[in-house]
Amino acid sequence: MAITPPYLKHGDCIGVVCPAGFMPADKVQTCLQVLDNWGYQVKVGTTVGSQCHYFSGTDEERLADLQQMLDDEDVHAILCARGGYGLTRMIDKINFKKFCRKPKWIIGFSDISVLHSHIHRQYGIATLHAPMAAAFNSDAYKNEYVESLRNAVAGIKADYICDSHAYNKKGSCSGELVGGNLSLIAHLCGTESAFKTRRRILFLEDVSEYIYNVDRMFYQLKRNGMFDRLAGLIIGGFTDMKDTTTPFGKQVYDVIHDLVKNYDYPIAFGFPVSHDKENLALKIGREYKLTVAGKKVRLMEK
């Protein structure tokens, strides 16, 4: 199991940064206020509200902001305000020496999957796939998904139950949890940042992709051996999928099911991890037990 960073205590500091896509400062304010209400100090990075075309600053500015938060011993966790795209452009320039000596929780999803995967592969340190700043807006911070983030950073062990799906494969398994955004995990294949998946529980989700792209990326993971010796597989939300002018001919879960149905480990479709509101906090690198039964699916942190 990966090294687990210290859980947060009342008064600890959470740094908030935008290491990838641009996010207007006003869209982060509710998140900052709620973190304060939860009893944490908040340190806002220079990239929050900053913009350089698509990005929240130049590569150099985003690197410097993230590096400062990683190195700051008074910062106990780093919440990435949004994903988008950008971490791949600077992942090889980040210095993780101080972070490894004193690990802290890295929080986020989508493009933040690059950080999760790289840190797990290179340093064996647990990170947190969880809602980001936009999930707090319009009173959404009151829902169970943002609450799962609050519980996770405080060290409360997860115990999630969701409905079953017709494509599920029944069974039970335990293993270290890894995963994240399909596009980024496929993108990292063949690099020194890619997850090792043997004997692990892998979860995948994505948004706004063409169905044929999902098919292609699943084939890429399959040919790369990422599905071969899993303990279990979790298929999260694949939201806002698109089709080509000439239809691909299948819906996205049909595509995925055709590619994974012959594996003999437990498989859970429709788990609430996604780019939509349904996005439960998952600790990458921690041990979980996955139980896929007839009517319910349970994912419990060990």
C-alpha positions as CSV (number, residue, x, y, z in Angstrom):
1,M,0.0,0.0,0.0
2,A,1.1,3.5,-0.7
3,I,2.4,5.9,1.9
4,T,-0.5,7.8,3.4
5,P,-0.1,11.5,4.0
6,P,-1.2,12.8,7.4
7,Y,-4.9,13.5,7.6
8,L,-6.0,17.1,8.3
9,K,-6.7,18.6,11.7
10,H,-8.7,21.7,12.6
11,G,-6.6,24.7,11.7
12,D,-4.4,23.0,9.1
13,C,-3.8,24.8,5.9
14,I,-5.1,23.9,2.4
15,G,-3.4,25.4,-0.6
16,V,-5.6,26.1,-3.6
17,V,-4.0,26.2,-7.1
18,C,-4.9,26.0,-10.8
19,P,-2.1,23.9,-12.3
20,A,-3.9,23.4,-15.7
21,G,-6.9,25.2,-17.2
22,F,-8.1,28.8,-16.4
23,M,-10.7,29.3,-13.7
24,P,-12.2,32.7,-12.9
25,A,-11.5,33.8,-9.3
26,D,-15.2,34.3,-8.5
27,K,-15.9,30.7,-9.3
28,V,-13.5,29.6,-6.5
29,Q,-14.9,31.9,-3.8
30,T,-17.5,29.5,-2.4
31,C,-15.0,26.7,-2.2
32,L,-12.6,29.0,-0.2
33,Q,-15.4,30.0,2.1
34,V,-16.5,26.5,2.8
35,L,-13.0,25.2,3.5
36,D,-12.7,28.0,6.0
37,N,-16.1,27.0,7.5
38,W,-14.8,23.5,7.8
39,G,-12.1,24.8,10.1
40,Y,-9.1,25.0,7.7
41,Q,-6.8,27.8,6.9
42,V,-6.7,28.6,3.2
43,K,-3.7,29.8,1.1
44,V,-4.6,30.9,-2.4
45,G,-2.1,30.4,-5.2
46,T,-1.1,33.0,-7.7
47,T,-2.7,30.9,-10.5
48,V,-6.2,31.2,-9.1
49,G,-8.0,33.7,-11.4
50,S,-4.9,34.1,-13.5
51,Q,-5.1,33.5,-17.3
52,C,-2.8,32.9,-20.2
53,H,-5.1,31.9,-23.1
54,Y,-6.5,28.5,-22.2
55,F,-4.3,28.1,-19.2
56,S,-4.2,29.6,-15.7
57,G,-0.8,31.2,-16.5
58,T,2.2,30.2,-18.5
59,D,3.8,26.8,-17.9
60,E,6.5,28.6,-15.8
61,E,3.9,30.4,-13.7
62,R,1.8,27.3,-13.1
63,L,4.9,25.2,-12.2
64,A,6.2,27.9,-9.8
65,D,2.8,28.1,-8.0
66,L,2.4,24.3,-7.6
67,Q,6.1,23.9,-6.6
68,Q,5.7,26.6,-3.9
69,M,2.7,24.8,-2.4
70,L,4.5,21.4,-2.6
71,D,7.5,22.8,-0.8
72,D,5.6,24.9,1.8
73,E,5.7,23.0,5.1
74,D,2.8,25.1,6.4
75,V,0.6,23.8,3.7
76,H,-0.9,20.4,4.6
77,A,-2.9,19.6,1.5
78,I,-3.3,21.0,-2.0
79,L,-6.7,21.3,-3.7
80,C,-6.5,21.8,-7.4
81,A,-9.3,24.2,-8.3
82,R,-9.9,22.7,-11.8
83,G,-8.6,20.4,-14.4
84,G,-8.7,21.0,-18.1
85,Y,-5.3,20.4,-19.6
86,G,-1.8,21.4,-18.7
87,L,-0.1,19.2,-16.2
88,T,1.6,17.0,-18.8
89,R,3.4,20.1,-20.1
90,M,5.3,20.5,-16.8
91,I,5.1,17.1,-14.9
92,D,8.8,16.3,-15.6
93,K,9.9,19.7,-14.2
94,I,8.3,19.3,-10.8
95,N,10.7,18.7,-7.9
96,F,9.1,16.3,-5.5
97,K,12.0,16.0,-3.0
98,K,10.4,18.1,-0.2
99,F,7.0,16.6,-0.9
100,C,8.4,13.0,-0.5
101,R,10.0,14.0,2.8
102,K,6.8,15.4,4.1
103,P,3.8,14.1,2.0
104,K,0.6,16.0,1.8
105,W,-2.8,15.3,0.1
106,I,-3.0,16.2,-3.5
107,I,-6.7,16.7,-4.4
108,G,-8.5,16.8,-7.7
109,F,-9.6,14.8,-10.8
110,S,-9.7,15.1,-14.6
111,D,-6.3,16.5,-15.7
112,I,-5.1,16.1,-12.1
113,S,-5.0,12.3,-13.0
114,V,-1.6,13.1,-14.3
115,L,-0.4,14.1,-10.9
116,H,-2.1,11.1,-9.2
117,S,-0.6,8.6,-11.6
118,H,2.9,10.1,-11.6
119,I,3.1,10.4,-7.8
120,H,1.8,6.8,-7.3
121,R,4.1,5.3,-9.9
122,Q,7.3,7.3,-9.0
123,Y,6.9,7.8,-5.2
124,G,4.3,5.4,-3.9
125,I,2.3,8.2,-2.1
126,A,-1.5,8.2,-1.8
127,T,-3.5,11.0,-3.4
128,L,-7.1,12.0,-3.4
129,H,-9.3,11.8,-6.5
130,A,-12.2,14.1,-5.5
131,P,-14.4,17.1,-6.3
132,M,-12.7,20.4,-7.1
133,A,-13.8,24.1,-6.6
134,A,-16.7,24.2,-9.1
135,A,-18.4,21.3,-7.2
136,F,-18.9,23.7,-4.2
137,N,-20.9,26.3,-6.1
138,S,-24.7,26.9,-6.0
139,D,-25.0,25.2,-2.6
140,A,-23.7,22.0,-4.0
141,Y,-21.2,21.8,-1.2
142,K,-24.0,20.4,0.9
143,N,-24.3,17.2,-1.1
144,E,-22.8,13.8,-0.2
145,Y,-20.1,14.1,-2.8
146,V,-18.4,17.2,-1.5
147,E,-19.0,15.8,2.0
148,S,-17.1,12.7,1.0
149,L,-14.1,15.0,0.3
150,R,-14.5,16.6,3.7
151,N,-14.5,13.1,5.3
152,A,-11.6,11.8,3.3
153,V,-9.2,14.6,4.2
154,A,-10.2,14.2,7.9
155,G,-9.3,10.5,7.8
156,I,-12.8,9.0,7.9
157,K,-12.7,5.7,6.0
158,A,-14.9,5.5,2.9
159,D,-17.8,3.0,2.7
160,Y,-19.8,3.6,-0.4
161,I,-22.9,1.7,-1.7
162,C,-24.5,2.1,-5.1
163,D,-27.1,0.3,-7.2
164,S,-26.1,-2.6,-9.4
165,H,-26.0,-2.5,-13.2
166,A,-26.9,-5.1,-15.8
167,Y,-23.4,-5.3,-17.1
168,N,-21.8,-5.9,-13.7
169,K,-19.8,-9.1,-13.0
170,K,-20.4,-10.4,-9.5
171,G,-17.6,-11.1,-7.0
172,S,-15.5,-9.7,-4.3
173,C,-11.9,-8.5,-4.2
174,S,-9.4,-6.4,-2.3
175,G,-6.6,-4.3,-3.6
176,E,-4.9,-1.0,-3.8
177,L,-7.2,1.5,-5.7
178,V,-5.8,3.3,-8.7
179,G,-7.4,5.2,-11.6
180,G,-9.0,8.4,-12.8
181,N,-9.8,10.0,-16.2
182,L,-9.6,7.5,-19.1
183,S,-8.2,10.0,-21.5
184,L,-5.3,10.9,-19.3
185,I,-4.6,7.3,-18.2
186,A,-4.4,6.3,-21.9
187,H,-2.3,9.4,-22.6
188,L,0.2,8.3,-20.0
189,C,0.6,4.7,-21.4
190,G,4.2,4.0,-22.2
191,T,5.6,6.7,-19.9
192,E,7.2,6.6,-16.5
193,S,4.1,8.2,-15.1
194,A,1.7,5.4,-16.0
195,F,-0.1,3.4,-13.3
196,K,0.9,-0.2,-12.6
197,T,-2.4,-2.1,-12.3
198,R,-1.5,-5.7,-11.4
199,R,-3.5,-6.9,-8.5
200,R,-5.1,-3.5,-8.1
201,I,-8.7,-2.2,-8.4
202,L,-8.8,0.2,-11.4
203,F,-11.5,2.9,-11.8
204,L,-12.1,4.9,-15.0
205,E,-14.4,7.8,-16.0
206,D,-14.6,10.4,-18.7
207,V,-16.6,13.2,-20.2
208,S,-17.4,14.8,-23.6
209,E,-15.6,12.1,-25.7
210,Y,-16.7,10.6,-28.9
211,I,-17.8,7.0,-28.4
212,Y,-15.2,5.8,-30.9
213,N,-12.5,7.6,-28.9
214,V,-13.6,5.6,-25.8
215,D,-13.4,2.4,-27.8
216,R,-9.9,3.3,-29.0
217,M,-8.6,4.2,-25.6
218,F,-10.0,1.0,-24.0
219,Y,-8.2,-0.9,-26.7
220,Q,-5.0,1.0,-25.9
221,L,-5.3,0.0,-22.2
222,K,-6.2,-3.5,-23.1
223,R,-3.2,-3.9,-25.5
224,N,-1.0,-2.4,-22.9
225,G,-1.9,-5.1,-20.5
226,M,-3.6,-2.8,-17.9
227,F,-6.7,-5.1,-17.6
228,D,-4.9,-8.4,-17.6
229,R,-4.3,-9.0,-13.9
230,L,-6.5,-6.6,-12.1
231,A,-8.2,-7.4,-8.8
232,G,-11.3,-5.6,-9.9
233,L,-12.6,-2.9,-12.3
234,I,-14.9,0.0,-11.6
235,I,-16.5,1.9,-14.6
236,G,-17.7,5.3,-13.4
237,G,-19.7,7.9,-15.3
238,F,-19.1,8.5,-19.0
239,T,-21.1,11.7,-19.3
240,D,-22.0,13.9,-22.3
241,M,-20.7,11.4,-24.8
242,K,-20.8,12.4,-28.4
243,D,-21.3,10.4,-31.6
244,T,-20.0,10.8,-35.1
245,T,-22.1,11.9,-38.1
246,T,-22.1,8.2,-39.2
247,P,-23.1,6.6,-35.8
248,F,-20.6,4.3,-34.1
249,G,-23.5,1.9,-33.6
250,K,-23.2,1.3,-29.8
251,Q,-23.7,3.3,-26.6
252,V,-20.7,3.9,-24.5
253,Y,-21.3,1.2,-21.8
254,D,-22.0,-1.3,-24.6
255,V,-18.6,-0.5,-26.0
256,I,-16.8,-0.9,-22.7
257,H,-18.7,-4.1,-21.8
258,D,-17.7,-5.8,-25.0
259,L,-14.1,-5.1,-24.2
260,V,-14.0,-6.2,-20.6
261,K,-16.8,-8.9,-20.3
262,N,-14.4,-11.9,-20.6
263,Y,-12.2,-11.0,-17.6
264,D,-12.9,-13.1,-14.6
265,Y,-12.6,-10.4,-11.8
266,P,-15.5,-8.3,-10.3
267,I,-16.6,-5.4,-12.5
268,A,-18.9,-2.6,-11.4
269,F,-20.6,-0.3,-14.0
270,G,-22.2,3.0,-13.1
271,F,-20.2,3.7,-9.9
272,P,-20.6,7.4,-8.8
273,V,-17.2,8.7,-9.8
274,S,-17.5,11.2,-12.8
275,H,-17.2,14.7,-14.2
276,D,-20.8,15.2,-13.1
277,K,-22.2,15.9,-9.6
278,E,-21.8,12.2,-8.7
279,N,-18.2,12.1,-7.8
280,L,-17.2,10.4,-4.6
281,A,-13.8,11.0,-3.1
282,L,-11.4,8.0,-3.7
283,K,-8.0,7.6,-2.2
284,I,-5.6,6.5,-4.8
285,G,-3.0,4.1,-3.3
286,R,-5.2,3.0,-0.3
287,E,-6.6,-0.5,0.1
288,Y,-10.3,-1.0,-0.7
289,K,-12.6,-4.0,-0.8
290,L,-15.0,-4.1,-3.8
291,T,-18.1,-6.3,-3.5
292,V,-20.3,-6.6,-6.6
293,A,-23.6,-8.3,-5.6
294,G,-26.9,-8.8,-7.3
295,K,-28.6,-5.6,-6.1
296,K,-25.8,-3.5,-4.7
297,V,-22.1,-2.6,-5.2
298,R,-20.1,-1.7,-2.1
299,L,-16.6,-0.1,-2.1
300,M,-15.1,0.0,1.4
301,E,-11.8,1.4,2.4
302,K,-9.8,-1.1,4.6
